[in-house]
């Protein structure tokens, strides 16, 4: 099997003059980019990094980040990216956990790096004039020549840190062969053609961003960097670069559609839409279908540990469905209290989704976290922590997280169904549902609503009553907020809603509709 370095060289050899990378005014062909990748590979070697070493990288989606990623693949160095918003204690933990030999950072991270004592004990490589560096990334670029593939397909490619909702982040090491196979499957499942162009906005410390980077190289495509998401800049790039497909989390799609520039932007080049990272509510699906009229609309369900769980290539035709197992995956739904992978649920019965670790895209276990392995890896299967069910047709529906399950009056209630119903109300811009403690019910269903027009709790309750939402799932309380709290990659942070860490709307029109009758 080809390693990732040789995979990159395939595109250099096939399409040397094709534009591969765009970052603002910078435009690099595959031939030009290869020379920079080679220069960085040699710079890493001169700095003392060897095959198998970890390199902690704290950068935005800039050309240097994409170039470092590829240089590490050639060298066999384990690129270990971290959210550029990381706090000093996160840098401390990840340096210690990964045993990284060096740290790459940029000016936006200067303060956090300076405040990290462990960071002062490793080699610090500065990008963009970052203060406090011991080496400058730009100094490496003078030695421009072709990269040399020194790694093998069985070498580690990268280690992603899962954000997690509680506790310390978990390192997810992934081998080059798993990364390449996942990228090939991504190309096939999203029906990408040669020369596709994508918006490189999903962060390169996240599995979606990495997959876009690798997949585009497989098809001699163009990766248009966006260091930090900005809806206006994204729309301008879509039009200027004739972006052919988008692969985003639902939150970013929402922001694109809601921006005043959308109506005047030519998005006709975008023929394929894909989303992952969180469920997409019905209202947003419909808005996107009208706005883009895509030839393909893919719901991709996966994780850092196993890139693809399932694929639905007709997200609009069967809203809410995550489809069926991907090309390299086997899936099951087992009972919520299952002690064996053989305790499968019946059709429409909700349980926990698990995936076969023998799949080609799978990781092999968490880095130095036997506690996490014991919780999630059992009998050769990965317990995802996600809840869902399979319908009568055999299609999977993801209903939430095991930890997000609301138990109210003895009933198990998943937030996603309720959110989808409320999202269809014309006054609702965004909504998230969580369970709050209640003396009578154990937990009560509470809907947190960001409104786009005046609306009150009674109107929303009436909307739920006339929907197909079963009675016991109806929210007992509505809270109106300025914003729904989310992670940097757009996942709703329900724990913040439960903890009261949200910004209430200035004039809260809510009133409780009372317990469902």
Residue pairs with C-beta under 8 A, 6 or more apart in sequence:
1 153
1 177
1 180
2 10
2 153
2 180
3 73
3 149
3 151
3 152
3 153
3 155
3 176
3 177
3 180
4 70
4 73
4 74
4 151
4 157
4 176
4 179
4 180
4 214
5 70
5 73
5 74
5 147
5 148
5 149
5 150
5 151
6 149
7 180
7 214
7 217
7 218
8 34
8 37
8 70
8 73
8 74
8 147
8 217
9 34
9 147
9 149
10 218
11 18
11 20
11 30
11 217
11 218
11 219
11 220
12 30
12 31
12 33
12 34
14 220
15 30
15 195
15 220
16 29
16 30
16 31
17 29
17 30
17 31
18 29
18 30
18 195
18 220
18 222
19 27
19 28
19 29
19 222
20 28
20 29
20 30
20 32
20 33
20 216
20 217
20 220
20 221
20 222
20 223
21 27
21 28
21 33
21 63
21 66
21 67
21 222
21 223
21 225
22 28
22 222
22 223
22 224
22 225
22 241
23 62
23 63
23 224
23 225
23 227
24 225
26 63
28 36
28 63
30 220
33 67
33 70
34 146
34 147
35 144
35 145
35 146
36 67
36 141
36 144
37 67
37 70
37 71
37 74
37 147
38 71
38 74
38 143
38 144
38 145
38 146
38 147
38 148
39 140
39 141
39 142
39 143
39 144
39 145
40 67
40 68
40 71
40 137
40 140
40 141
41 71
41 74
41 75
41 147
41 148
42 140
42 143
42 145
43 71
43 135
43 137
43 139
43 140
43 143
44 55
44 71
44 72
44 75
44 77
45 75
46 140
47 102
47 123
47 125
47 135
48 101
48 123
49 55
49 75
49 77
49 101
49 102
50 77
51 75
51 76
51 77
51 150
51 151
51 155
52 76
52 77
52 78
52 155
52 156
53 77
53 78
53 100
53 101
53 102
54 77
54 78
54 80
54 98
54 99
54 100
54 101
54 159
55 68
55 72
55 77
55 78
55 79
55 80
55 100
55 101
55 102
55 103
55 104
56 80
56 81
56 82
56 91
56 94
56 95
56 98
56 100
56 102
56 103
56 104
57 65
57 68
57 69
57 79
57 80
57 81
57 82
57 103
57 104
57 205
58 81
58 82
58 83
58 84
58 86
58 91
58 103
58 104
58 105
58 106
58 109
58 112
58 113
59 65
59 68
59 81
59 84
59 104
59 105
59 106
59 109
59 127
59 204
60 84
60 106
60 108
60 203
60 227
60 228
61 200
61 201
61 202
61 203
61 204
61 209
61 225
61 226
61 227
61 228
62 106
62 127
62 128
62 225
62 227
63 225
64 106
64 127
64 128
64 137
65 81
65 204
65 225
66 200
66 204
66 213
66 223
66 225
68 79
68 104
69 79
69 81
69 158
69 204
69 210
69 213
70 147
70 217
71 77
71 147
72 78
72 79
72 157
72 158
73 79
73 151
73 157
73 176
74 147
74 148
74 149
74 150
74 151
75 150
75 151
76 150
76 151
76 152
76 155
78 98
78 156
78 157
78 158
78 159
78 173
79 157
79 158
79 159
80 94
80 98
80 100
80 158
80 159
80 161
80 171
81 158
81 160
81 203
81 204
81 205
82 90
82 91
82 94
82 161
82 205
83 90
83 163
83 203
83 205
83 488
84 106
84 108
84 109
84 203
84 205
85 488
86 94
86 109
86 112
87 112
88 112
88 113
88 115
88 116
89 116
90 169
91 103
91 112
91 113
91 116
91 118
91 119
92 116
92 117
92 118
92 119
93 168
93 169
94 100
94 161
94 169
94 171
95 103
95 116
95 118
95 119
95 122
96 118
97 168
97 171
97 367
97 368
98 159
98 171
98 367
100 122
101 122
101 123
102 122
102 123
102 124
102 125
103 113
103 119
103 122
103 123
103 124
103 125
104 125
104 126
104 127
104 137
105 113
105 124
105 125
105 126
105 127
105 130
105 133
106 126
106 127
106 128
106 130
107 128
107 129
107 130
107 131
109 130
110 130
110 131
110 132
113 119
113 124
113 130
113 132
114 131
114 132
123 134
123 135
124 132
124 133
124 134
124 135
125 133
125 134
125 135
125 136
125 137
126 132
126 133
126 135
126 136
126 137
127 137
127 138
128 137
151 176
152 176
153 175
153 176
153 177
153 180
154 175
154 176
154 177
155 175
155 176
156 173
156 174
156 175
156 176
157 174
157 175
157 176
157 178
157 179
158 173
158 174
158 179
158 210
159 171
159 172
159 173
159 174
159 367
160 171
160 172
160 174
160 205
160 206
160 207
160 210
160 304
161 169
161 170
161 171
161 172
161 205
162 169
162 170
162 172
162 304
162 305
163 169
163 487
163 488
163 489
163 491
164 170
165 401
165 403
165 493
165 495
166 403
166 495
170 366
170 367
170 369
170 372
171 366
171 367
171 368
171 369
172 304
172 305
172 363
172 366
172 367
173 363
173 364
173 367
174 304
174 363
175 364
177 360
178 307
178 360
178 361
178 362
178 363
179 210
179 214
180 214
181 328
181 360
181 361
182 211
182 214
182 307
182 308
182 328
182 360
182 361
183 211
183 214
183 215
183 217
183 218
184 218
185 307
185 308
185 326
185 327
185 328
185 361
186 192
186 211
186 214
186 215
186 307
186 308
187 215
187 218
187 219
188 327
189 298
189 300
189 308
189 311
189 313
189 326
189 327
190 215
190 245
190 247
190 272
190 274
190 296
190 298
190 300
191 272
191 296
191 313
192 215
192 219
192 221
192 245
192 272
193 219
194 219
194 220
194 221
195 219
195 220
195 221
195 222
196 216
196 219
196 221
196 222
196 244
196 245
197 221
197 222
197 224
197 241
197 242
197 243
197 244
197 245
197 269
198 212
198 216
198 221
198 222
198 223
198 224
198 243
198 244
198 245
198 246
198 247
199 224
199 226
199 234
199 237
199 238
199 243
199 246
199 248
200 209
200 212
200 213
200 223
200 224
200 225
200 226
201 209
201 226
201 229
201 234
201 248
201 252
202 208
202 209
202 212
202 247
202 248
202 249
202 489
203 209
203 488
203 489
204 210
204 213
206 304
206 489
207 302
207 303
207 304
207 307
208 247
208 248
208 249
208 276
208 277
208 489
211 247
211 307
212 223
212 247
213 223
215 221
216 222
216 223
217 223
222 241
224 237
224 241
224 243
226 233
226 234
226 237
229 252
229 255
231 255
231 256
231 258
231 259
231 261
232 259
232 261
234 252
234 256
235 256
235 259
235 261
235 262
235 265
235 267
236 261
236 265
237 243
238 246
238 265
238 267
238 269
238 270
239 265
239 266
239 267
239 269
242 269
243 269
243 270
244 269
244 270
244 271
244 272
245 270
245 271
245 272
245 273
245 274
246 253
246 270
246 272
246 273
246 274
247 274
247 275
247 276
247 300
248 274
248 275
249 275
249 276
249 277
249 278
249 489
249 490
249 491
250 275
250 277
250 278
250 279
250 280
250 281
250 284
250 490
251 278
251 486
251 490
252 490
253 273
253 275
253 280
253 284
253 288
254 284
254 429
254 430
256 262
257 284
257 287
257 288
257 291
258 429
262 291
267 291
267 292
270 292
270 294
271 294
271 295
271 296
272 294
272 295
272 296
272 297
272 298
273 288
273 292
273 294
273 296
273 297
273 298
273 315
274 296
274 297
274 298
274 299
274 300
275 298
275 299
275 300
275 315
276 299
276 300
276 301
276 302
277 489
277 490
277 491
278 490
278 491
278 492
279 320
279 398
279 416
279 419
279 420
280 299
280 315
281 419
281 420
281 423
281 424
281 431
282 319
282 320
282 420
282 423
282 424
283 423
283 424
283 428
284 423
285 297
285 315
285 316
285 319
286 316
288 294
288 297
289 297
289 316
296 313
297 313
297 314
297 315
297 316
298 311
298 312
298 313
298 315
299 311
299 312
299 315
299 321
299 322
299 323
300 308
300 311
301 308
301 309
301 310
301 311
301 312
301 322
301 323
301 396
301 398
302 308
302 309
302 310
302 326
303 309
303 384
304 363
305 362
305 363
305 376
305 382
306 329
306 355
306 357
306 359
306 361
306 362
306 363
306 382
307 361
308 326
308 327
308 328
308 329
308 361
309 322
309 325
309 326
309 329
309 331
309 353
309 355
309 384
309 396
310 322
310 323
310 324
310 325
310 326
310 329
310 331
310 396
311 322
311 323
311 324
311 326
312 318
312 321
312 322
312 323
312 324
312 395
313 323
315 321
318 395
319 420
320 397
320 416
320 420
321 391
321 395
321 396
321 397
322 388
322 395
322 396
322 397
322 398
323 395
323 396
324 331
324 394
324 395
324 396
325 331
326 361
328 359
328 360
328 361
329 355
329 356
329 359
329 361
330 355
330 356
330 358
330 359
331 353
331 354
331 355
331 356
331 396
332 341
332 344
332 353
332 354
332 381
333 344
333 345
333 349
333 350
333 351
333 352
333 353
333 354
333 388
333 389
333 390
333 396
334 340
334 341
334 342
334 343
334 344
334 345
334 351
334 352
334 354
335 343
335 344
335 345
335 349
335 351
335 352
336 350
336 351
336 352
336 387
336 402
336 405
336 412
338 351
338 352
340 379
341 354
341 378
341 379
341 380
341 381
344 351
345 351
345 389
345 390
347 389
347 390
347 391
347 392
348 389
348 390
348 391
348 392
349 389
350 387
350 388
350 389
350 399
350 412
350 414
351 387
351 388
351 389
352 383
352 384
352 385
352 386
352 387
352 388
352 402
353 384
353 386
353 387
353 388
353 396
353 398
354 381
354 382
354 383
354 384
355 362
355 381
355 382
355 384
356 362
356 380
356 381
356 382
357 364
357 377
357 380
357 381
357 382
358 380
362 382
365 373
365 377
366 372
366 373
366 376
375 383
376 382
376 383
376 384
376 385
377 383
385 401
385 402
385 403
386 398
386 400
386 401
386 402
387 398
387 399
387 400
387 401
387 402
387 404
387 405
387 414
388 396
388 397
388 398
388 399
389 396
389 397
389 399
390 396
390 397
391 397
398 416
399 414
399 415
399 416
399 417
400 414
400 415
400 416
404 414
404 415
404 434
404 435
404 494
405 412
405 413
405 414
405 435
406 412
406 413
406 414
406 415
406 433
406 434
406 435
406 443
406 445
407 413
407 435
407 442
407 443
408 435
408 438
408 441
408 442
408 443
408 444
408 445
408 472
409 441
409 442
409 472
410 442
411 472
413 435
413 445
413 472
413 473
415 432
415 433
415 434
415 494
417 469
417 473
418 433
418 445
418 447
418 464
418 469
418 473
418 474
418 475
419 431
419 432
419 433
419 447
421 463
421 464
421 467
421 468
421 469
422 428
422 431
422 433
422 447
422 449
422 460
422 463
422 464
422 475
423 430
423 431
424 463
424 467
425 455
425 459
425 460
425 463
426 453
427 451
427 452
427 453
427 454
427 455
427 459
428 449
428 450
428 451
428 452
428 455
428 460
429 450
429 451
429 452
430 449
430 450
430 484
431 447
431 448
431 449
431 450
431 484
432 447
432 448
432 484
432 492
432 494
432 497
433 445
433 446
433 447
433 448
433 475
434 446
434 448
434 494
434 497
434 498
435 443
435 444
435 445
435 446
435 498
436 443
436 444
436 446
436 477
436 498
437 443
437 444
438 444
438 476
441 476
441 515
444 476
444 477
445 473
445 474
445 475
445 476
445 477
446 475
446 476
446 477
446 478
446 479
446 497
447 460
447 475
447 477
447 478
447 479
448 478
448 479
448 480
448 481
448 484
448 497
448 502
449 455
449 460
449 478
449 479
449 480
449 481
450 480
450 481
450 482
450 483
450 484
450 505
451 480
451 505
454 509
455 509
456 478
456 509
456 510
456 511
457 477
457 478
457 509
457 510
457 511
457 512
457 513
458 511
458 513
460 475
460 478
460 513
461 474
461 475
461 478
461 513
464 474
464 475
465 474
471 516
471 517
472 516
474 513
474 516
475 513
476 512
476 513
476 514
476 515
476 516
477 510
477 512
477 513
478 510
478 512
478 513
479 502
479 504
479 508
479 510
480 504
480 505
480 508
480 509
480 510
481 502
481 503
481 504
481 505
482 503
482 504
482 505
482 506
483 502
483 503
484 492
484 497
484 502
485 492
485 493
485 496
485 497
485 501
485 502
486 492
486 493
487 493
496 502
